[in-house]
Each structure stands twice: as C-alpha cells, then as structure tokens.
Amino acid sequence: MPIRPALFTLPLISCLLAGCSDVLPLDRTLGDNTRMVAYPDLIPAEDITGPSGTDRITPQTASDLDKRSAALRARAARLRGGVVDPTTQSRMQTGVTN
C-alpha cells in the first residue's frame, strides 16, 4: 500500500499556519484599573495551612446543623415524589387525540 504524502504534509502545513497567526489582543480586554492592580503578596505556605486560632464551632452549631439536615431530608423526600401528577400521566398514556 503506497504511503500518501498528503496525509503527512497536510497536518504539518496546518500547524505551521496556525503558528504564524497573531496572538489574541488580550491587552485590549483589560481595563486601566486592572492593569494598575498590584500583585498579591507571597506568604509562606505554613501561614496558610496553620491553625486559624479561632473556634468556629459554638454550642449553637449542633442545633443549626440538625435543623439544616432536617430541611435537606425534607427537600429530598419532596423530590423523590413523581414529577407528573396521576391525572396528567393518564392523559399522556392515552396519547394525543383531536
């Protein structure tokens, strides 16, 4: 079976042409305020991953979580029900009639 040079040269030519295209003008999309913003300060990773130092769990947290989980369970129970009511379901089963 002969090797067709077009199968090899066509992708090569298309890649070369894509490399010659202009870079998208990203500078035009940035506003003056965005260009003037300073880079964030670099800090050591230990400062980020260390303990926060403040307790976020309070005695109220347990009751709040219980209320939230109950609300989510009730919502899940409502979503488990049928989407289409039985009357509409029976009409859909009979089909469209004129």
C-alpha positions, -999 to +999 in steps of 0.1 A: +000+000+000+016+033-010+021+060+016+003+092+006+025+122+014-006+144+016-017+126+048+015+137+064+020+172+049-015+185+054-014+184+093+022+198+092+012+227+070-019+235+091+002+235+123+027+258+107+000+282+095-016+282+130+018+291+144+020+321+121-012+336+133-013+367+156-018+363+193-051+374+206-052+410+217-057+404+254-044+438+264-075+454+249-098+435+272-081+447+304-092+480+318-068+506+332-079+497+368-070+460+362-036+469+348-027+490+378-036+464+404-006+452+424+003+415+426-007+398+458+020+394+484+036+360+486+034+344+520+049+311+533+027+280+530+029+274+567+010+306+573-018+294+551-022+258+563-016+265+600-044+267+626-068+296+624-067+304+661-104+310+664-130+285+673-158+284+647-178+256+664-202+270+690-229+254+711-254+267+686-236+248+658-251+214+666-287+226+666-281+246+634-267+215+617-296+194+629-321+220+615-303+221+582-301+184+578-338+180+586-346+206+560-324+189+534-340+155+542-375+170+538-365+185+505-351+152+493-383+135+503-403+160+482-380+155+453-385+117+454-422+120+445-435+118+410-429+147+387-461+143+368-494+141+387-515+109+381-542+128+360-517+142+336-499+108+335-531+090+324-537+117+297-502+112+284-507+074+283-538+078+261-520+099+236-529+130+216-564+129+202-583+156+182 
